[in-house]
Amino acid sequence: MLVLLWWGLWWSQTVVAELTLDKRQPRPLYAEYAPADGSLLTISYKYLTSTRILTLHKYDEDFQHEWSQDLFDQSSGEELLNLAVVENQVWVFTQRTDGEKRFIYGYKTDLKGNVLLRQKLLFTAEPVARSARAELTYAPNRKYACLSLALRMPSDSSDRIRFFLIGPDTAFTGDWVLPFKERDIEVRRAIQPSHEGQLFAIGTVRVPDSPFPQYYLLRYIPEEKLTLTVPLEVEGVYLIEPLLRIEKGGGARIAAFYSLKRGSSQVQGLVFARVESSGFFLSNVQKTPLPTEILQRFLSERQIARGRGIPDLYLDHLIPRSDGGALLIGEQFYITTTTLRDFYGFWYTQETYHFEDIVVFSVDSLGNLEWFRVISKSQTGTTDTELSYNLLVGASRVYFFYRSYTRGMGTQVFVVSLTEQGLVSAPRPFIQNFRSGDVFYRKLTRQLTNTEGLIAYSRERTGQFVFARLELE
């Protein structure tokens, strides 16, 4: 193992530590940060040529290796689900599937590598569709983590989600029984724990005498087994996939793009609102039409005159600011299908993923639009493995990382920074000597602290896997 600690400027970010695994070492499958001591936890196969034994590794804040611990053998049908770190607790989740029955297990260690639980059955879920995924989410302060799995219920039964909630002094399994029947509700985003260990979710609910569902925010108080609901309905507009940011005390901020036509996904404006903890109701609703300047970037004058909105634009992030305002960040995404004929004369269809421009809106504490910016990019591929973008948030800038091809520069991982005042930098190559065969592990990008982040990539030529810890402005 080669570990380098160095100080080098990578255009506005300082690399304060770098961990390089050589080609003989297995690649990390998951990685998590431990705020308690600033360390990095990873899990990988024990051997490069075997997928049986999974091993947990810990590196200190300078990426020096501290310990490794073998956890379990996958040969019994048990498979890795995820890795979570909450304060001094390290949890590795696995699952075993038997028909429509799912067994969820937990392995727990402390930050010193002591195994506290091994193959502990956390819960059994039945029936569960094979396509159903167990989702892991954190509270905004990372004091809680929640692993959840939706059960498949009869259509006339109450819908429910089975969860395992980890907190500073607790870890327990529960059932969130939603106050809607299975056929009437669809949870649109994974449930999230709050600062206090309550659970939040956004779902669409079918309402009587309407072919279109309505968005609801749901809040679950585990100790009371109580669900609170509030319809996310704004007069005169129709929300498109609202986004949630949980606040301390049980309140939340809601952001969404909107359309003027029910059932349409053409974006014509944005909504910013609050849900008050006391009484759990929607307040401070601000709706803002998109400025003509941004419509002109995506639409013709004739389309604008006809009232069209921006197609295929989806909201990804709601980033709060210290002054009470927020950045709302979205990306244009769509899929095209092409019918092709192979060498032998057989016809087949091929899907192509398109990830286009990133759009950033800045709103004040009341939801009034201050400015917007567009970060131009174009990414296409038959898989979405390395497409789209990820971001890190510094004290005064937001950094966008994405892999793309640019004429004259080839395939690179680019970074674009955005200041609080809306100043956008030109895209610049971020990883030195990056080649087209190298891999950027976008999903391993991590926000470590308010001033540090983590990225990961591998080199095809040398077979090395690299974690880089960045200091952010």
C-alpha positions in Angstrom: 0.0 0.0 0.0 1.4 3.4 -1.0 0.2 6.3 1.2 1.3 9.9 0.3 0.8 12.9 2.5 1.5 16.0 0.5 0.4 19.6 -0.2 -0.3 20.4 -3.9 -2.6 22.8 -5.5 -5.2 21.3 -7.8 -6.8 24.6 -8.8 -8.5 26.1 -5.8 -8.4 22.9 -3.8 -5.5 21.6 -1.8 -4.9 17.9 -1.7 -4.1 17.3 2.0 -3.9 13.5 1.9 -3.9 10.8 -0.8 -4.4 7.1 -0.4 -3.2 4.9 -3.4 -4.0 1.2 -3.5 -1.8 -0.7 -6.0 -3.1 -3.1 -8.6 -2.7 -6.1 -6.3 -5.2 -4.7 -3.7 -9.0 -5.1 -3.9 -11.0 -2.0 -4.8 -13.2 -0.4 -2.1 -16.9 -1.2 -2.6 -18.1 1.4 -0.1 -16.4 4.2 1.8 -17.6 6.3 4.7 -16.2 9.1 6.8 -16.1 9.0 10.6 -16.6 12.5 12.0 -15.7 11.3 15.5 -12.0 11.0 14.7 -11.7 12.1 11.0 -11.0 8.6 9.7 -12.0 6.8 6.6 -13.7 3.4 6.6 -13.9 1.2 3.5 -15.1 -2.3 2.8 -13.7 -4.5 0.0 -13.2 -8.2 -0.9 -10.3 -9.6 1.0 -8.5 -10.9 -2.1 -8.4 -9.5 -5.6 -9.3 -12.8 -7.2 -12.1 -13.8 -4.8 -15.5 -12.3 -4.0 -16.1 -14.5 -0.9 -14.7 -12.8 2.2 -15.5 -9.1 2.8 -13.1 -7.1 4.9 -13.5 -3.7 6.7 -10.5 -1.3 6.7 -9.8 1.8 8.7 -7.5 4.7 7.8 -6.7 7.7 10.0 -7.2 11.3 9.0 -3.9 11.2 7.2 -4.9 8.1 5.3 -2.5 5.9 7.3 -3.8 2.3 7.6 -4.9 1.5 11.2 -6.6 -1.9 11.0 -8.5 -4.5 8.9 -11.2 -6.8 10.1 -12.7 -9.8 8.2 -16.5 -9.7 8.5 -18.3 -12.4 6.6 -18.3 -15.0 3.8 -20.6 -14.4 0.9 -20.6 -18.1 -0.2 -23.7 -18.8 1.9 -25.8 -16.5 -0.3 -25.4 -13.4 1.9 -24.4 -10.3 -0.1 -23.2 -6.8 0.8 -25.8 -4.0 1.1 -24.1 -0.9 2.5 -21.7 0.7 5.0 -22.8 3.3 7.6 -20.9 5.2 10.3 -22.7 7.0 13.1 -20.4 8.6 15.7 -18.4 5.6 17.2 -20.6 2.9 15.5 -19.6 1.2 12.3 -22.3 -0.9 10.7 -22.0 -3.1 7.6 -25.4 -4.3 6.2 -25.9 -7.5 4.3 -28.9 -9.3 2.9 -30.0 -12.8 1.9 -32.9 -13.4 -0.4 -35.2 -16.4 -0.3 -38.0 -16.0 -2.9 -40.0 -13.0 -1.8 -38.5 -13.0 1.7 -35.5 -10.7 2.4 -33.3 -11.2 5.5 -31.3 -8.1 6.5 -28.2 -8.6 8.7 -25.9 -6.2 10.5 -22.3 -6.4 11.5 -21.2 -3.8 14.1 -17.7 -2.7 15.1 -16.3 0.3 17.0 -13.7 2.6 15.6 -10.9 0.5 17.2 -11.9 -2.5 15.1 -13.6 -4.5 17.9 -16.5 -6.6 16.5 -19.5 -6.0 18.7 -22.1 -7.8 16.6 -21.7 -10.4 13.8 -24.5 -11.5 11.5 -27.2 -10.0 13.7 -30.6 -10.4 12.1 -32.0 -6.9 12.0 -35.3 -7.7 10.3 -37.1 -10.0 7.9 -39.1 -8.4 5.1 -41.9 -10.4 3.4 -43.2 -10.1 0.8 -40.6 -7.9 -1.1 -40.3 -7.5 -4.8 -36.9 -8.6 -6.2 -36.4 -5.2 -7.7 -36.9 -3.5 -4.3 -33.8 -1.8 -2.9 -32.8 -1.2 0.7 -32.0 2.5 0.9 -29.5 4.0 3.4 -29.8 7.7 4.3 -28.4 10.0 6.9 -29.7 12.9 9.0 -28.4 16.3 8.0 -26.1 16.3 11.1 -25.2 12.6 10.5 -26.2 11.8 14.0 -28.7 9.2 12.7 -28.7 6.8 9.8 -31.7 4.8 8.5 -31.7 1.6 6.4 -35.2 1.2 4.9 -37.0 -1.3 2.7 -40.6 -1.0 1.3 -42.8 -4.1 1.7 -45.1 -5.2 -1.0 -48.6 -5.2 0.5 -52.0 -6.2 -0.9 -53.5 -3.2 -2.7 -56.3 -2.8 -0.1 -53.8 -2.8 2.8 -52.0 0.0 4.4 -48.6 0.6 2.8 -45.6 0.2 5.1 -41.8 0.6 5.2 -39.6 -1.5 7.4 -36.6 0.3 8.8 -33.5 0.0 11.0 -32.7 3.3 12.7 -29.3 4.0 14.2 -28.7 6.9 16.6 -26.1 8.1 19.1 -27.6 5.9 21.9 -30.0 3.6 20.0 -30.4 1.2 17.2 -33.8 -0.5 16.6 -36.1 -2.0 13.9 -39.5 -0.5 13.2 -42.4 -0.5 10.8 -43.7 2.7 9.4 -47.3 2.1 8.6 -48.4 4.8 6.2 -51.9 6.3 6.5 -52.6 5.3 2.9 -53.4 2.1 1.1 -50.7 0.4 -1.0 -52.6 1.2 -4.2 -52.9 4.9 -3.3 -49.4 6.0 -2.4 -45.9 5.9 -4.0 -42.9 7.1 -1.9 -40.9 9.1 -4.4 -37.6 9.6 -2.5 -35.9 7.4 0.2 -37.1 8.1 3.7 -34.7 10.4 5.7 -34.0 10.6 9.4 -34.1 14.0 11.0 -31.7 15.6 13.5 -33.8 14.1 16.3 -34.3 10.6 14.8 -37.8 11.1 13.3 -38.4 10.0 9.7 -39.5 12.1 6.7 -40.6 11.1 3.2 -42.2 12.6 0.1 -44.9 10.6 -1.7 -47.5 10.9 -4.3 -51.1 10.1 -3.2 -54.0 9.4 -5.5 -56.9 11.6 -4.7 -60.6 10.8 -5.4 -62.0 11.7 -8.8 -58.6 12.8 -10.2 -56.3 10.9 -12.6 -53.3 12.8 -11.2 -51.7 12.1 -7.8 -50.8 14.8 -5.3 -47.6 15.2 -3.4 -47.5 14.8 0.3 -44.8 15.3 2.9 -45.0 12.6 5.7 -43.3 12.8 9.1 -43.1 9.8 11.4 -42.5 10.0 15.2 -41.2 6.5 16.1 -41.8 6.7 19.9 -45.4 7.6 19.3 -45.9 5.5 16.1 -47.5 8.7 14.8 -47.6 9.9 11.2 -48.2 13.5 10.3 -49.0 14.5 6.7 -49.2 17.8 4.8 -50.3 18.1 1.1 -47.7 19.9 -1.0 -50.2 21.9 -3.0 -49.6 25.4 -4.4 -52.4 27.2 -6.0 -52.1 27.7 -9.7 -49.1 25.5 -10.3 -48.3 21.8 -10.3 -45.1 20.6 -8.6 -42.5 18.4 -10.3 -40.7 16.0 -7.9 -40.3 18.2 -4.8 -37.1 18.1 -2.8 -36.8 18.0 1.0 -34.3 19.6 3.4 -35.0 18.7 7.1 -34.3 21.4 9.7 -33.8 21.1 13.4 -36.9 20.8 15.5 -38.9 18.9 13.0 -39.5 21.5 10.3 -38.4 21.3 6.7 -37.7 23.3 3.6 -39.4 22.3 0.4 -38.2 23.1 -3.1 -39.6 22.1 -6.5 -39.8 23.0 -10.1 -43.4 23.6 -11.3 -45.4 23.4 -14.5 -48.6 25.3 -15.4 -50.2 22.1 -16.8 -51.1 19.2 -14.6 -49.2 16.1 -15.5 -46.6 18.0 -17.5 -42.8 17.8 -16.8 -42.0 21.0 -18.6 -40.4 23.4 -16.0 -41.9 26.9 -16.0 -40.9 28.1 -12.5 -39.8 27.2 -9.1 -41.4 26.9 -5.6 -39.6 27.4 -2.3 -41.6 26.9 0.9 -41.3 25.9 4.6 -43.2 23.3 6.6 -43.5 24.4 10.2 -42.8 21.8 12.8 -45.6 23.0 15.1 -48.8 22.2 13.5 -47.0 20.7 10.5 -48.3 22.9 7.7 -47.0 24.6 4.6 -46.0 28.2 5.0 -43.9 31.0 3.4 -44.7 29.7 -0.1 -42.9 31.6 -2.8 -43.4 30.7 -6.5 -41.3 32.3 -9.1 -41.6 32.0 -12.9 -38.4 31.2 -14.7 -36.8 34.4 -16.2 -37.0 34.8 -19.9 -33.2 34.7 -20.1 -33.0 31.1 -19.0 -36.0 30.0 -21.1 -34.2 31.4 -24.2 -31.3 29.1 -23.5 -33.4 26.0 -23.9 -36.4 27.1 -26.0 -37.1 29.0 -29.2 -39.0 32.3 -29.1 -42.0 30.5 -30.7 -42.0 27.8 -28.0 -41.7 30.5 -25.2 -44.7 32.4 -26.8 -46.7 29.2 -26.7 -46.1 28.8 -23.0 -43.7 25.8 -23.2 -41.3 25.1 -20.3 -37.9 23.6 -20.1 -38.1 19.8 -20.7 -36.4 17.1 -18.8 -35.0 19.4 -16.0 -34.9 17.7 -12.6 -34.1 19.1 -9.2 -31.2 17.3 -7.4 -30.0 19.5 -4.4 -31.3 22.0 -1.9 -28.2 23.5 -0.2 -29.1 25.9 2.7 -27.0 29.1 3.2 -26.1 30.6 6.6 -28.2 33.7 5.8 -31.4 31.6 5.4 -31.3 31.5 1.6 -30.6 28.4 -0.5 -29.1 27.1 -3.7 -31.4 25.0 -5.8 -29.5 22.8 -8.2 -30.9 20.8 -11.1 -29.8 18.9 -14.2 -31.3 18.2 -17.6 -31.6 14.5 -18.2 -33.3 12.3 -20.7 -33.0 8.9 -22.4 -33.3 8.2 -26.2 -34.0 4.8 -27.8 -32.5 3.7 -31.1 -33.4 0.6 -33.1 -30.3 -1.0 -34.6 -29.5 -4.1 -36.7 -26.6 -6.2 -35.9 -24.1 -8.1 -38.2 -26.4 -11.2 -38.3 -29.5 -9.2 -39.3 -31.2 -9.2 -35.8 -32.9 -6.0 -34.7 -32.4 -4.7 -31.2 -33.0 -1.5 -29.3 -30.3 0.6 -27.5 -30.9 3.2 -24.8 -28.6 6.2 -24.6 -28.4 8.3 -21.5 -28.1 12.1 -21.9 -26.9 14.3 -19.0 -26.8 17.9 -20.1 -26.6 21.3 -18.4 -26.6 22.0 -14.7 -28.8 24.9 -13.6 -28.3 26.7 -10.3 -30.9 29.1 -8.7 -30.1 31.3 -5.7 -33.1 32.3 -3.5 -33.2 34.4 -0.4 -34.7 33.4 2.9 -38.2 34.2 1.6 -37.7 32.2 -1.6 -37.3 35.2 -3.9 -35.0 34.5 -6.8 -31.7 36.4 -6.6 -29.8 35.0 -9.6 -29.4 31.9 -11.7 -26.4 30.3 -13.5 -26.0 27.6 -16.1 -23.0 25.2 -16.1 -22.8 23.9 -19.7 -21.9 20.3 -20.2 -23.0 17.4 -22.4 -22.5 13.7 -21.5 -23.9 10.7 -23.3 -23.4 6.9 -22.8 -25.1 3.6 -23.0 -24.8 3.3 -19.2 -24.9 6.0 -16.6 -22.0 4.7 -14.5 -19.8 7.7 -14.9 -22.3 10.2 -16.1 -24.0 13.1 -14.4 -22.1 15.1 -11.7 -21.3 15.3 -8.0 -20.6 18.3 -5.8 -18.7 19.4 -2.8 -19.5 22.4 -0.7 -16.8 24.6 0.8 -17.0 27.7 3.0 -17.5 30.1 0.1 -17.8 27.9 -3.0 -19.7 25.0 -4.4 -17.6 22.6 -6.6 -19.1 20.6 -9.4 -17.2 17.5 -10.6 -18.0 15.6 -13.8 -16.4 13.5 -16.5 -16.7 14.6 -20.0 -15.0 14.8 -23.4 -13.9 18.1 -24.8 -12.3 18.7 -28.2 -8.6 19.4 -27.8 -8.5 18.1 -24.2 -9.9 14.6 -24.6 -11.7 12.9 -21.8 -11.2 14.6 -18.4 -12.7 15.0 -15.0 -13.6 18.7 -14.9 -14.3 20.9 -12.0 -16.4 24.1 -12.0 -16.7 26.3 -9.0 -19.5 28.7 -8.1 -19.2 31.4 -5.5 -21.9 32.7 -3.1 -22.2 35.8 -5.4 -22.8 33.6 -8.5 -19.4 33.8 -10.1 -18.8 30.7 -12.2 -15.4 29.5 -13.2 -14.5 28.0 -16.5 -14.3 24.2 -16.4 -10.8 22.9 -15.8 -9.3 19.4 -15.8 -9.0 18.4 -12.1 -7.1 15.0 -12.1 -3.6 15.3 -13.5 -2.8 13.1 -16.5 -6.3 11.6 -16.6 -6.8 9.2 -19.5 -9.8 7.9 -21.3 -9.4 4.5 -19.8 -9.3 5.8 -16.3 -12.4 5.6 -14.1 -13.9 8.5 -12.0 -15.9 7.0 -9.1 -18.5 9.7 -9.0 -20.6 8.0 -6.4 -17.7 7.7 -3.9 -17.4 11.5 -3.8 -18.0 12.5 -0.2 -18.5 15.7 1.8 -16.3 15.1 4.8 -16.5 18.3 6.8 -17.5 21.9 6.0 -14.0 22.5 4.6 -13.0 19.1 3.2 -14.2 16.5 0.6 -13.2 13.2 -0.9 -13.0 12.0 -4.5 -11.9 8.6 -5.9 -10.6 7.4 -9.3 -8.5 4.6 -10.8 -5.7 4.5 -13.3 -6.0 2.0 -16.2 -2.3 2.0 -17.0 -1.0 1.3 -13.5 -4.0 -0.4 -12.0 -3.9 2.0 -9.1 -7.0 3.1 -7.1 -6.8 6.6 -5.5 -8.6 8.4 -2.8 -7.8 12.1 -2.5 -8.8 14.3 0.4 -9.4 17.9 -0.6 -9.4 21.1 1.4 -12.2 23.3 0.0 -12.4 27.1 0.0 
